Amino acid sequence: MMKRLITSVILLLCLLSTAVRAQDKVTVSGYVKDGATGEGLIGASVSVQELPGTVVATNEYGFYSLTLPKGQYTLLFNYIGYVTTSKALQLTTTQKLDVALGQSATALKEVEITTRKEDNNVRSMEMSTLKMQVSEIKNMPALLGEVDVVKAIQMMPGVQTAGEGTSGFYVRGGGADQNLILLDEAPVYNASHLMGFFSVFNADAIKDVQLYKGGIPAQHGSRLSSLLDIRMKEGNNQKMEVSGGIGTIASRLTLEAPIVKDKSSFILSGRRTYADVFFGLSKDEHIKDNDLYFYDLNAKVNYTLNEKNRLFVSGYFGRDVAATNSFMMNWGNATATVRWNHLFSDRLFSNTTFIFSDFDYALGSTLEESEFTWKSHIKDYGIKNDYTFFLNPKNQLRFGVQVTYHNFMPAEVKPGKTSYVNELKLNANSALEGALYVSNEHQLTDRLTVDYGLRFSNFTNLGPGKVYRYDERFETPIDTVNYGRFEKIKSYGGLEPRLAAKYDLNEVSSIKASYNRTLQYLHQVSNSTSAMPFDVWIPSNTYVKPQLADQVVAGYFRNFNDNMFEGSVELYYKWMDNQIDYKDYAEIFLNERLETELLTGTGEAYGAEFYLRKQKGQLTGWLSYTLSKTERTVPGINEGNPYPLRHDRRHSGNLVLAYQFSPSINFGANWTYSTGGAITMPVGRYEYNGKTYPVYSERNGYRLPAYHRLDLSATYEKPRNEFKKYSGSWTLSIYNAYARKNAFSIYFRESEDDRTRTEAVKTYLFGLLPSLTYNFNF
């Protein structure tokens, strides 16, 4: 049935295409590329000078299509940071027109042309969307010199950090597991290195970073709060290029080159830390044999088969290893995607993607009496078939189908031959998740544009597995039902409508609004504040229903001073159902009847986000402020009264600045502030059978101290000239420049002076932390 539906839609679109051609219209289409590397530019604008308001944006692969009446036109190709290019053409028949844009730094005169077009903030349909240039991210001060995509995202409005130095993040009140993170369309289930202090994304291999906080397009789903869409570089198809860096904690090396110039290229990028190398130099045997490191490897190949077909193959593999003489643990991600772009016609673009993703971890002890190995994983196998139909300059239609097979192994523990550890295997099962979607971006008038869509998703929990039947108190199992391989256990599904609208008030301002509903079928079980490598993912099942969220957003967008400044104010309200929390004193560690420890309820999050950005001149950067509130109401917790979540921050502000002092010297500064996170504290204690037990406050009834931090950086770069192929730069970063002792956690203990009194102890991770990095390119 699904196959027949897609076939019918394609036939309908072909008929529409024929009807439009009959109206004496022709099409110009092609790719907009980076002139230096040959890579497609995502979201570049193509406008018609003779037809004001006629503009389209390139898709994720740099493809555009415009259908116009026959005539003579001038097309303007524009992308932020690149020189605007104009092409005059006599459009009498359908034709191809590929355009390569040069970066704006090459000529000051063209820079002025480019900046006048930098009004995407006002003109585009997108709202609650953050786009970041990797070059901009690299100018920001970095923890231990490691440029981090996720930490840059944390400096944006509506995004909260999971804790001091960590790469976990929360978006508009949602949990860390409610963010869908995609790397070249493959899901990444744990995006953290070194227990969360660095992300798995090597900036040298990244081409495009985009975060959707709301108004999520219909082609994406499966998470409630946000989509972080990261695209890898395709590789330079013009010349060989080698780049890298040597830092305080890690070194990097990237190689990219053409396989066949203008037709095929590759990129290979690696990164590794080397703390273990210094351990090996120690004279202390207890330190010498320890391991602590992580590594990444990104690889991608693309090949243009012909004018209508392009092939991309990409992969990522990364791992963390920590081991002592008696204990080891390691965890990592592996992803792979194979993508085939095909042009059915000049206006019908398709992309078929085959996806693999694997997140796994292992623990183990080598001590004879406690020897064991513990393994866990979640694996995805998926296929997506997406279509974009450029019906006409006022309508851009998207539709497609997606299917993913999930395989879960929560935990498998195997003891050694003489170990006292018991063998254990938690209930492993699988699931099938599918979705159909259709959406249309429709320009109704010169000022009003709407984007409407519908997504239908379905989730089926499959065997092998077992389901317990419980007594009335939902505590003691009274029966067990066993399911065979691929046997249906439980199925869920629902419609997810999407609607967005933009109204241009004038040339420099617009108002936008959006509504979207999302369903989430996978859930992370964790009692930590940030995503840890040993957290467990579980599917919706007999007792755990899908999470659901509805979000409405309204915003005002305005540019100032010939687009030198862009500003926005967004108001949002999100209400959520089937939110998961834990009973007091819940046992979630290696619990095969985990559902008995879970409670569900509702949640709400609302707030206002203010954003001001300066995007040209020697001094650039942004200022953001978020006023927000996040609460949850769960029967059985806090006597049924609403309570804040641990990541609720009432006030949050960020200032990010970059100053180009000279062509060779750049200074950067970040300052961040937020209200302290909510925690549950002991407010008393009692004794029973000679033991002392704490009495806790209401759930998350207290706050950690406010968090604030200043980071600084200075970069010296020797400019490359036409006679010198090699260039290098030195970057000095200072993390936490005024040595603020921000609370990472608080624990409680008996006072050493008075054992009848309990005292709180604040722990912090970093004082002032400098780092030095050398980067090179040739």
C-alpha positions in Angstrom: 0.0 0.0 0.0 2.8 2.4 0.9 4.5 1.7 -2.4 1.3 2.4 -4.3 0.8 5.6 -2.5 4.3 6.9 -3.4 3.8 5.8 -7.0 0.5 7.6 -7.2 1.9 10.8 -5.8 4.8 10.7 -8.4 2.4 10.2 -11.2 0.2 13.1 -10.0 3.3 15.4 -9.8 4.3 14.4 -13.3 0.9 15.3 -14.6 1.1 18.7 -12.8 4.5 19.2 -14.3 3.1 18.5 -17.8 0.2 20.9 -17.2 2.6 23.7 -16.1 4.8 23.2 -19.2 1.6 23.5 -21.3 1.3 27.1 -20.0 4.4 28.2 -22.0 6.7 28.0 -19.0 10.2 26.6 -18.8 12.6 25.6 -16.0 16.1 26.6 -15.1 17.7 24.3 -12.5 21.1 23.3 -11.2 23.5 23.3 -8.2 25.0 26.2 -6.3 28.5 25.3 -5.1 31.4 26.6 -3.2 33.8 27.8 -5.9 36.9 26.8 -3.9 35.9 23.2 -2.9 33.0 22.3 -5.2 30.7 21.4 -2.3 27.0 22.2 -2.6 25.7 25.1 -0.5 22.7 24.4 1.6 20.1 27.2 1.8 21.6 29.5 -0.8 19.0 31.9 -2.3 18.3 32.1 -6.0 16.2 35.2 -7.0 15.0 36.8 -10.2 15.9 40.5 -10.5 13.1 41.2 -12.9 10.4 39.5 -10.7 10.7 40.9 -7.1 9.6 38.3 -4.6 10.5 35.4 -6.8 13.1 33.4 -4.9 13.9 29.8 -4.0 16.4 28.3 -1.7 18.7 25.4 -2.5 18.0 22.1 -0.7 20.3 20.0 1.4 22.4 19.1 -1.6 22.6 22.6 -3.1 20.0 21.9 -5.8 17.5 24.6 -7.0 14.7 24.8 -9.6 12.8 27.8 -11.0 9.9 27.6 -13.4 9.2 30.9 -15.2 7.5 32.2 -18.3 9.8 32.4 -21.3 11.8 35.6 -21.4 15.1 37.3 -20.5 16.1 37.3 -16.8 18.9 38.0 -14.5 19.3 35.4 -11.7 21.0 36.4 -8.4 22.8 33.7 -6.5 23.5 34.6 -2.8 24.8 32.9 0.2 26.0 34.5 3.5 29.8 34.9 3.5 30.0 34.5 -0.3 30.1 37.0 -3.2 26.7 37.5 -4.8 26.8 36.3 -8.5 24.5 37.4 -11.2 23.7 35.4 -14.4 21.9 36.8 -17.4 20.1 34.3 -19.5 17.6 34.1 -22.3 15.1 31.5 -21.0 13.4 30.0 -24.1 13.8 26.3 -23.3 14.5 24.3 -20.1 18.1 24.5 -19.2 20.8 23.6 -16.6 22.7 26.3 -14.8 25.3 25.4 -12.2 26.9 28.3 -10.3 30.1 28.4 -8.2 30.3 31.2 -5.6 33.5 32.7 -4.3 34.0 33.5 -0.6 33.5 37.1 0.2 36.9 37.5 1.8 38.5 37.6 -1.6 37.2 41.1 -2.6 36.0 43.9 -0.4 33.9 45.4 -3.2 31.8 42.3 -3.5 31.4 42.0 0.2 29.2 45.1 0.2 27.0 43.4 -2.4 26.7 40.3 -0.3 25.9 41.9 3.0 22.9 43.8 1.5 21.3 40.4 0.8 21.9 39.0 4.3 18.3 39.2 5.3 17.5 35.5 5.7 16.5 36.2 9.3 13.5 38.2 8.0 12.8 36.6 4.6 13.0 32.9 5.2 10.1 30.8 6.5 12.3 29.4 9.3 11.8 30.4 12.9 13.1 28.8 16.1 16.0 27.7 13.9 19.7 28.3 14.5 22.2 28.1 11.7 25.9 28.3 12.5 28.9 28.5 10.2 31.8 26.2 11.2 34.2 29.1 10.7 32.2 31.1 13.3 32.3 28.2 15.7 36.1 27.9 15.4 36.5 31.6 16.4 34.9 30.9 19.8 37.0 30.1 22.9 37.1 26.4 23.5 37.5 24.1 26.5 41.1 22.7 26.4 41.4 24.0 22.8 38.8 21.5 21.4 36.3 23.4 19.1 32.9 22.0 19.9 29.7 22.3 17.8 27.4 21.4 20.7 29.0 23.9 23.1 28.5 26.6 20.5 24.8 25.6 20.3 24.5 26.0 24.1 25.3 29.7 23.7 22.0 30.2 21.8 18.6 31.4 23.2 16.3 28.6 24.3 19.2 26.1 24.8 20.4 25.1 28.3 23.6 23.3 29.2 23.5 20.0 31.1 26.2 21.1 33.5 29.7 22.6 33.8 31.7 21.8 30.7 29.4 19.1 29.4 28.1 18.7 25.9 24.5 17.6 26.8 21.8 20.2 26.1 18.2 20.9 26.8 15.9 22.8 24.4 12.8 24.7 25.6 12.3 22.6 28.6 12.7 19.2 26.9 14.9 16.4 28.2 18.3 15.5 26.9 16.8 12.4 25.2 14.2 14.5 23.4 16.8 15.9 21.0 17.2 14.1 17.7 20.8 14.4 16.6 21.6 13.5 13.0 25.0 13.1 11.4 24.5 12.9 7.6 20.9 11.7 8.4 22.1 8.9 10.7 20.9 9.2 14.4 23.6 9.6 17.1 22.4 8.3 20.4 25.2 9.5 22.6 27.0 12.6 21.3 29.6 12.8 24.2 33.2 12.0 24.7 35.0 11.9 28.1 31.8 11.5 30.1 30.2 14.5 28.3 33.0 17.1 28.4 33.4 17.0 24.6 31.1 16.1 21.8 31.7 13.5 19.1 31.7 16.1 16.3 35.0 17.0 14.9 34.6 20.5 13.5 37.2 19.9 10.8 34.8 17.4 9.2 31.6 19.4 9.5 30.0 21.5 6.7 26.7 22.7 8.1 25.0 22.9 11.6 21.4 23.6 12.0 19.2 23.3 15.2 15.4 23.3 15.0 13.8 24.3 18.3 10.3 24.5 16.9 8.6 24.6 13.5 10.3 21.2 12.8 9.7 20.2 9.1 7.3 17.4 8.5 10.1 15.1 7.1 11.6 14.9 10.6 10.1 13.4 13.8 10.7 10.9 16.5 11.8 13.4 19.2 9.8 16.0 21.1 12.1 19.0 21.6 14.5 19.6 18.8 16.4 18.4 15.7 20.2 19.0 15.5 21.0 18.4 11.8 24.8 18.1 11.1 26.1 17.6 7.7 29.7 16.4 6.9 31.9 18.0 4.3 31.9 16.3 0.9 35.6 16.8 0.2 37.4 19.3 -2.0 36.9 18.2 -5.7 39.2 20.9 -7.0 42.5 20.2 -5.3 44.1 18.3 -2.4 44.0 20.0 1.0 45.5 18.9 4.3 44.6 20.5 7.6 44.8 19.7 11.2 45.8 20.9 14.7 47.9 20.0 17.7 46.2 20.9 21.0 46.5 20.5 24.8 44.4 17.4 24.9 44.0 16.2 21.3 45.4 16.3 17.8 43.5 16.3 14.5 44.3 15.6 10.8 42.0 16.0 7.8 42.7 15.0 4.2 40.4 15.9 1.3 41.0 15.7 -2.4 39.4 15.1 -5.8 39.2 11.5 -7.1 38.0 12.8 -10.5 38.2 16.6 -10.6 34.7 18.3 -10.7 33.1 14.9 -10.5 34.2 13.0 -7.4 36.0 13.6 -4.1 36.7 12.3 -0.6 37.4 13.5 2.9 39.1 11.6 5.7 39.3 13.2 9.1 40.7 11.8 12.4 41.1 13.0 16.0 42.7 11.4 19.1 43.5 12.4 22.6 46.8 11.3 24.1 46.5 11.3 27.9 47.4 7.6 27.8 50.7 8.4 26.1 51.8 10.5 29.2 50.5 7.7 31.5 53.0 5.4 29.9 55.9 7.7 30.8 55.1 7.5 34.5 57.3 5.6 36.9 54.3 4.7 39.0 53.1 1.2 37.9 49.5 2.0 39.0 49.4 5.0 36.6 51.6 3.6 33.8 49.1 0.8 32.9 46.0 3.1 32.8 44.3 4.1 29.6 42.1 7.2 29.1 41.5 8.4 25.5 39.0 8.9 22.8 39.2 8.9 19.0 37.0 9.9 16.0 37.2 9.0 12.4 35.0 10.7 9.7 35.0 9.5 6.1 33.0 10.5 3.1 33.1 9.8 -0.7 30.8 11.4 -3.3 30.6 10.6 -7.0 28.6 12.4 -9.8 27.4 9.5 -12.0 25.8 11.8 -14.6 23.6 14.9 -14.7 20.7 13.1 -13.0 22.4 10.9 -10.4 24.8 11.5 -7.6 26.1 9.1 -4.9 27.3 9.8 -1.4 28.8 7.3 1.1 29.7 8.6 4.5 30.6 7.1 7.9 31.6 7.9 11.4 33.3 5.8 14.0 34.3 7.0 17.5 35.2 5.4 20.8 36.1 6.2 24.4 38.4 4.0 26.4 39.1 4.2 30.1 40.9 1.3 31.9 42.9 0.6 35.0 44.7 -2.5 36.2 41.5 -4.1 37.3 38.6 -2.3 35.5 37.8 -1.2 32.0 35.0 0.6 30.2 34.5 1.7 26.7 31.7 3.2 24.6 31.2 4.6 21.1 29.1 5.3 18.1 29.3 4.0 14.5 27.2 5.4 11.7 27.0 4.8 8.0 24.8 6.3 5.3 24.5 5.7 1.6 22.6 8.4 -0.3 21.5 8.4 -3.9 20.3 11.7 -5.4 18.2 11.4 -8.5 16.5 13.9 -10.8 13.2 12.6 -12.2 12.9 15.9 -14.0 14.2 19.5 -13.8 11.8 20.0 -10.9 11.4 16.7 -9.2 14.4 15.9 -6.9 14.6 12.7 -4.9 17.0 11.4 -2.3 17.1 7.8 -1.1 19.1 7.1 2.0 20.2 3.8 3.6 21.1 4.3 7.3 23.0 2.3 9.9 23.6 3.5 13.5 25.1 1.6 16.4 25.7 2.9 20.0 27.3 0.4 22.4 29.2 0.3 25.6 31.0 -2.3 27.7 32.2 -2.6 31.2 34.4 -5.2 32.8 36.5 -6.3 35.8 39.6 -8.5 35.5 39.9 -9.3 39.2 39.5 -13.0 39.6 36.8 -12.9 42.3 34.7 -10.3 40.6 35.5 -10.9 36.9 32.7 -10.0 34.5 31.9 -8.4 31.2 28.8 -6.2 30.7 27.6 -5.2 27.2 24.8 -3.1 25.8 23.7 -1.6 22.5 21.1 0.0 20.4 21.2 -0.5 16.7 19.2 1.1 13.8 18.8 0.0 10.2 16.8 2.4 8.2 15.7 3.6 4.7 14.4 7.0 3.7 12.9 8.0 0.4 12.4 11.8 0.2 11.1 13.9 -2.7 11.2 17.7 -3.4 8.9 19.0 -6.2 9.5 22.6 -7.3 5.9 23.0 -8.6 6.5 26.7 -9.3 8.2 29.7 -7.6 5.3 29.9 -5.2 5.0 26.2 -4.2 7.6 23.8 -3.1 6.2 20.4 -2.2 8.0 17.7 -0.1 6.9 14.2 0.6 8.4 10.8 1.4 8.5 7.6 3.5 10.8 6.5 6.2 11.2 3.0 7.9 13.6 2.2 10.7 14.3 -1.1 12.5 15.5 -0.7 16.1 17.3 -3.5 18.0 17.7 -3.0 21.8 20.0 -5.0 24.1 19.7 -3.1 27.5 22.3 -5.2 29.3 24.0 -8.6 29.2 26.3 -9.5 32.1 28.6 -12.5 31.9 30.7 -13.5 34.9 34.2 -15.1 35.0 34.6 -18.8 35.9 35.4 -18.1 39.5 33.5 -14.9 39.9 30.8 -14.2 42.5 29.0 -12.0 39.9 25.7 -13.5 38.7 24.9 -13.9 35.0 22.1 -11.5 33.8 20.5 -10.6 30.5 17.8 -7.9 30.5 14.8 -8.2 28.3 16.1 -7.6 24.7 13.7 -6.8 21.9 13.2 -4.8 18.7 10.8 -2.4 17.1 9.7 -1.1 13.7 9.2 2.6 13.2 7.7 4.1 10.1 6.4 7.4 8.8 4.8 9.0 5.8 4.8 12.8 5.3 3.8 15.6 2.9 4.3 19.3 3.2 4.1 22.4 1.0 5.7 25.8 1.3 3.2 28.1 -0.4 3.6 31.8 -1.1 0.0 33.0 -0.9 0.8 36.7 -1.6 3.9 38.9 -1.9 3.8 39.3 1.9 2.3 36.0 3.2 3.9 32.6 3.0 2.7 29.4 4.7 4.2 26.0 5.2 1.7 23.3 6.0 2.3 19.6 6.4 1.2 16.3 7.9 3.2 13.4 9.2 1.8 10.0 10.1 4.1 7.8 12.3 3.7 4.3 13.5 5.7 2.2 16.0 5.4 -1.5 16.6 7.2 -3.2 19.6 8.4 -6.6 18.5 9.6 -9.8 20.1 11.5 -11.8 21.1 10.6 -10.6 24.6 8.5 -11.2 27.6 5.8 -9.0 29.2 4.9 -9.3 32.9 1.3 -9.1 34.2 1.0 -7.4 37.5 -1.2 -7.3 40.5 -3.5 -4.4 41.3 -0.7 -2.4 43.0 1.5 -2.8 39.9 4.3 -4.2 41.9 4.3 -8.0 41.9 4.2 -10.0 38.7 1.5 -12.6 38.6 2.0 -13.9 35.1 4.5 -13.7 32.1 3.6 -13.6 28.4 6.4 -14.6 26.1 6.6 -13.4 22.5 8.5 -15.0 19.6 10.9 -13.3 17.1 9.2 -10.5 15.2 5.9 -11.2 17.0 3.9 -8.0 17.6 3.8 -7.0 21.3 2.3 -3.5 21.1 1.6 -0.9 18.4 1.2 2.9 18.5 0.7 5.6 15.9 -0.7 9.0 15.3 -0.9 12.1 13.2 1.7 14.9 13.6 0.4 18.2 11.9 2.8 21.0 11.1 1.9 24.6 10.3 4.1 27.7 9.9 3.3 31.2 8.5 5.4 34.3 7.7 4.1 37.8 7.0 6.4 40.5 5.8 5.6 43.8 7.5 8.1 45.7 5.3 11.5 45.3 3.7 13.3 44.9 7.1 10.8 43.1 9.4 8.4 40.2 9.5 6.3 38.2 12.0 6.2 34.5 12.1 4.2 31.8 13.8 4.3 28.0 13.9 2.6 25.0 15.5 3.9 21.4 15.5 3.0 18.1 17.2 5.6 15.5 17.7 5.6 11.9 19.0 8.5 10.1 20.6 8.6 6.3 20.8 12.1 5.8 22.3 13.0 6.8 25.8 16.2 7.2 27.8 16.2 5.9 31.3 18.6 8.0 33.4 18.8 9.7 36.8 21.7 11.9 35.8 21.6 15.5 34.7 23.4 14.8 31.4 23.5 11.9 29.0 25.9 9.3 30.3 27.3 6.5 28.2 25.7 3.9 30.4 22.1 5.2 30.3 19.6 2.7 28.8 17.3 3.4 25.8 13.9 1.6 25.9 11.1 1.5 23.4 7.4 2.3 23.9 5.8 -1.0 25.0 2.9 -2.4 26.8 3.4 -0.1 29.8 5.4 2.8 28.4 3.3 5.0 26.1 4.8 7.3 23.5 5.6 10.8 24.6 3.7 13.6 22.9 4.3 17.3 22.6 2.4 20.3 21.1 4.3 23.6 20.6 3.1 27.0 19.5 5.5 29.8 18.7 5.1 33.4 17.6 8.0 35.8 16.8 9.0 39.2 15.5 12.1 39.5 13.3 13.8 42.7 12.2 17.1 43.7 10.7 18.8 47.0 11.2 21.4 49.2 9.6 21.5 47.6 6.1 21.4 44.1 7.7 24.4 44.8 9.9 22.3 43.7 12.8 19.6 41.1 13.0 17.2 40.7 15.9 14.3 38.6 17.0 11.9 38.0 19.8 10.1 34.6 20.1 7.4 33.5 22.5 6.7 29.8 22.9 4.4 27.5 24.8 4.8 23.7 24.9 2.6 21.2 26.5 3.6 17.6 26.9 1.9 14.3 27.7 3.1 10.8 28.9 6.3 12.4 30.4 8.4 9.8 32.3 9.8 10.3 35.8 10.8 8.0 38.6 9.3 7.0 41.9 11.1 8.2 45.0 14.1 5.9 45.7 13.6 4.2 42.4 15.8 1.2 41.5 16.6 1.6 37.8 20.1 -0.1 37.6 19.9 -3.5 35.9 16.2 -3.7 36.7 14.4 -6.1 34.3 11.0 -4.9 35.5 11.8 -1.2 35.0 8.2 -0.3 34.3 7.4 -0.7 38.0 9.8 2.2 38.9 8.3 4.6 36.3 5.5 7.2 36.6 4.0 9.3 33.9 2.4 12.6 33.8 2.1 15.9 32.0 4.6 18.8 31.5 4.6 22.4 30.3 7.3 24.8 29.2 7.0 28.4 28.2 9.2 31.4 27.7 10.5 34.3 25.8 13.7 34.4 23.8 15.6 37.6 22.8 18.3 37.6 20.2 20.5 40.3 18.7 23.3 39.5 16.3 25.9 41.7 14.6 27.0 40.0 11.4 29.5 42.2 9.7 32.4 44.5 10.6 35.5 44.0 12.6 33.4 43.2 15.7 30.8 40.4 15.3 28.8 38.2 17.6 25.5 38.0 19.4 23.6 38.6 22.6 20.8 36.4 23.8 18.5 36.2 26.8 15.9 33.6 27.7 13.2 33.9 30.3 11.5 30.5 30.8 9.8 28.1 33.0 9.5 24.3 32.9 7.2 22.2 35.1 5.9 18.6 35.3 2.9 17.2 37.1 3.0 13.5 37.9 0.6 11.6 40.1 2.6 10.0 42.9 5.4 12.7 42.9 5.3 15.8 45.1 1.7 14.9 46.2 0.5 15.5 42.6 1.6 19.2 42.6 3.7 20.7 39.8 7.4 20.7 40.3 10.3 22.1 38.2 12.7 19.9 36.3 16.4 19.8 37.2 17.2 21.6 33.9 14.7 24.4 34.6 16.5 27.8 34.4 14.4 30.9 34.9 17.0 33.2 33.5 19.7 32.5 30.9 21.9 34.9 29.0 24.9 34.7 26.7 27.3 37.2 25.1 29.6 35.9 22.3 32.0 38.4 20.6 34.7 38.1 18.0 37.0 41.0 17.1 39.2 40.9 14.0 42.0 43.2 15.2 44.0 42.8 12.0 44.1 40.3 9.1 46.4 38.1 11.4 44.9 38.6 14.9 41.5 37.7 16.2 40.2 38.0 19.7 37.1 36.1 21.1 35.1 36.2 24.3 32.1 34.3 25.6 30.2 35.1 28.8 27.3 33.0 30.0 24.9 33.2 32.9 22.0 31.1 34.1 19.9 30.5 37.2 21.0 27.5 39.2 19.4 24.2 38.4 16.7 22.7 40.6 17.6 20.0 43.2 16.0 17.9 45.9 17.7 18.5 49.3 17.4 16.8 52.7 15.5 18.9 55.2 15.6 16.6 58.2 16.4 13.0 59.2 15.1 10.2 61.4 16.5 7.1 63.1 15.2 3.6 62.7 16.8 0.5 64.2 19.9 2.4 65.0 20.3 3.8 61.5 19.9 7.4 60.3 17.8 8.2 57.2 17.3 11.6 55.5 14.0 13.3 55.0 13.9 15.1 51.7 12.2 18.3 50.5 9.6 18.4 47.8 10.9 17.2 44.4 13.4 19.8 43.1 12.4 22.3 45.7 15.7 24.0 46.0 18.3 25.6 43.6 22.0 25.4 43.0 23.8 28.7 43.1 23.7 30.8 39.8 26.1 29.8 37.1 28.3 32.3 35.2 31.6 32.0 33.4 33.9 34.0 31.1 36.0 32.5 28.3 38.7 34.3 26.3 40.7 33.5 23.2 43.3 35.0 21.0 44.3 33.7 17.6 47.4 34.6 15.5 47.2 33.4 11.9 49.9 33.9 9.3 47.9 34.8 6.1 48.4 32.6 3.1 49.5 34.4 -0.1 49.5 33.3 -3.7 53.2 32.2 -3.4 52.7 30.3 -0.2 50.6 27.2 0.0 51.1 26.6 3.7 49.3 28.5 6.5 49.3 28.1 10.2 47.7 29.7 13.3 48.2 29.7 17.1 45.1 29.9 19.4 45.3 30.6 23.1 42.1 29.9 25.0 41.3 30.6 28.7 38.3 28.7 30.0 36.7 30.3 33.1 38.9 33.3 33.0 37.9 34.7 36.4 38.1 31.2 38.1 34.4 31.1 39.2 33.8 28.0 41.3 30.5 26.9 39.7 28.7 24.1 41.5 28.8 20.9 39.5 26.9 19.0 42.2 26.0 19.2 45.9 26.2 16.2 48.3 25.4 16.0 52.0 27.3 14.5 54.9 27.4 14.5 58.6 29.2 17.4 60.0 32.6 16.5 61.4 32.2 19.0 64.3 28.6 18.1 65.1 27.3 14.6 64.1 23.7 15.7 64.8 24.0 18.2 62.0 24.1 17.6 58.2 26.2 19.8 56.0 26.1 20.5 52.3 29.3 20.2 50.2 29.6 21.8 46.9 31.8 20.2 44.2 33.2 22.0 41.2 35.2 20.9 38.2 37.2 23.7 36.7 39.1 26.7 37.8 40.9 28.9 35.4 42.0 26.5 32.6 44.3 27.7 29.8 45.1 25.8 26.6 47.2 26.3 23.4 46.4 24.9 20.0 48.4 25.0 16.7 46.4 24.7 13.5 47.7 24.2 10.0 46.5 24.0 6.4 48.2 23.3 3.1 
